Amino acid sequence: MEEDEVAKCSADVAEGSYFMAGVMAIMGLMAAVLALSGLFHSVLRRLGQPSIISHILAGVVVGPTVLGRMVDFRLLGMEDAGTVLGNAIYYLRIVFMFFIGLEMDLRYLRRYLRASLVVASGGSALCFLLAAAAGPFFFGLLHPGGPGQHPFYPGSIYASTTLYMVVLTSTASPVLIRIVTELKLTASETGQLAIGTAFANDIASLAVISMMVITPTTYDKDGKAMPQPARFSSLPAVKAMVFLWMAFNVWIAVRVVVWIAGLLNKMKQGRQYINKYELCGMLVLIVGISQHVQIFGYSASMTAFLIGLAMPQDGPTTRTLIDDLTYPVHQLIMPLCFGAIGARLNFAKIGRFTTSRLIIIVAFTTLLGTAGRVIGTVLAGRLIGIPAQETLVLGFLVNVKGYADILAINLGDSIGIWGEAAQGVLLLSLIINTFMAGPASAAIVRQQRRAFRYRSNCLQDLKVDRELRVLACVHGAESVHAMLTLAELSEGTTPIAIYLLHLIELMTSRKYAITHLYHAGGDDDDDSHRWGYTREIDQVVAAVNTFTNDTLIPVRQLRAISNLISMDVDVCHGVEDARASILIVPFHKELRYDGRMVCRREGRRELNQRILQTAPCTVGILIERRSNIIAERKTATEEDQGSVEEPAEEDATMHQVMAVFLGGPDDREALAYGARLATHPSVRVMVARFLLAEADMDNNNSEAEDPLMSTELDGSDDDAITMVVGEEDEEAMEDEKFMADFYARFVAPEHVSYTERYVSNGLEMVESLGSMAGMCSLFVVGKGGGGGAAAKMTSGMGGMEVECPELGPVGELLSSDDLLGCCASVLVLRQHKVRRKVESE
């Protein structure tokens, strides 16, 4: 009796009567794909692999190759895991294709339009020629045995060769953007040119596929194909009419969605986002119109892609779609879409090939595509003057594969040209190509950085008549003017090279929509049409343009897009790329409306500390007080409106700088920077050297020379004490030598005013610094932290160096709110360790 009930239940399940069993199976497949994809990516990302590889491998495991051998989905009325997932995510695939089109901001191509088109055309042209020549050979490898096993009709060969050319010439721009981001190339010209080239390739490939999917087949209301007479559908006139009819329907669908999006933008003018009901309505509209076009014979996925490509890039509608779809698309929909592709890969069906034949076919396709893409890109890049190493990186980057290739593979399978064996071979080649792109590009980038690695010269060793290369970092537009003004004042007697690095914190929900960061601003100045990072970038660019127009000094802009944990690596790469001699970063505290310094982001303080430890050049931390003259430069309009008398105008435009010297390498670096400032006609530099009072100096010397000092200690510590005393003596001698040279070059000719102050401890140091609080608009000090006389002069200053050790005791005091009457900015410098290493050697 029980066996009869079990047999009856199995029959009901096989007939599909158990609906919930099928739903649970589908949900289990989706959960398995998502879990395995995350597991694989946590391992493969350390090898420089994009997430698409993990998604496809997760699908392979879930599919008939692994899991399908243990679970027979036919018992649930299903074919296999690939078919189940493909049917379950049908509508999600439409949303995914729409989002791909939405991410392709065509205005991004304007930045490197000519170079992108040349590089894309060069790489694609060689791949096109190689695929055209090798297409019949590839078709023959896939269909061995002659006409008895597969009809060798010319039409099949031509169609197979055409699709083969699409597979070899396409580039997956979403995948490439991920790789470029992981390689820290988003702010470099190479990375931006690679993205532009990928866009050009992707759009061209998808355009070809869009025309190839046009068929005279129509569909009924249930989505089933309606048969057409073969003779009627093969007439050229009929094909032309079908093409025009499809183009007209797609154009109407695109225009309707774009018109509704523009209408929503007008209704929501002045707002940042549309509400969730309007968002759901837009998605339902896009899916519904795409389905409507498919009834007339065109692909719904390609219609959704064209709609996304034509969507207006400004306004609350696109802003909401980008912000709300980015995370679910990349974390849920994208793994399921590519996982469904991998689940269709059945190695049992590929098994009809021998191992040697399979290796030959996969290697042939992989090497052909890689050689054509890399060689063509290198030749095209050299034609327009791009360095050979950069073109090599470009060649491997644009060889990544993705959704366009998969669409071509599926198209070849659906029209009966390629079977499941060919699909498996091409998917393996796709995985290998994409797998090679990340590590190959990363290896070339590392080798290139090692080849161009420079040895930074400290400011102490850099003569005033030598070019100074400054890299200034900002988190936002409010710090741009102060940073660039300080860089301009330090140019010395030769032109200065100023680089501005915009530090953009990468948020998880926005980290994939990077292309929207770089498009050129339009004529619409409404801030409601800017969102996220784009608004910040526009503000920084506007501030830099204002400074450049006022001073006629060119500023090279860079961007580092990363999270704060790894942003110090980007900053160090920026230093190496700019070959900077000094790096200036903003202090983590900002000036509040009541004049007090407050910390708004604790992560920025930790970032500054890591930069101090790893930066390959001298580092300066600028504590900016906007009320002083360094941060506020009067424009011509403000001067015209003011009532300042002409005799006082010269004094009003002079920058008063106070350089504090206690001793040590950091203070020598601060004094060397002050010497460069002194060469600027608008800067007056005063040097205040602090010395120990004579009585304390005698006590300090007697302690160092006392032979009984080491009798109370173990013999093992004698060498350590001698070494410390010897190092202090060497530092003191170096200080005297440096000050003698500085006095002769700058103080004696009266380029710099000089004063000496004697203090005995930290309390007297605080009083002396407090008396100088209102004498300047900028303090330049060294981080310090050494021993000897400087340590004794700063002892007992309240332990403030513990709160901000990156500033040192003097910098901490000058930047604190406890120093009454101090409204000056402070620049704290730390000398690069390379000089100390050279001296010790």
Summary of the structure (lengths in Angstrom):
residues: 841
radius of gyration: 34.0
end to end distance: 92.1
largest distance: 113.4
contacts: 2834
relative contact order: 0.08
helix: 63%
strand: 10%
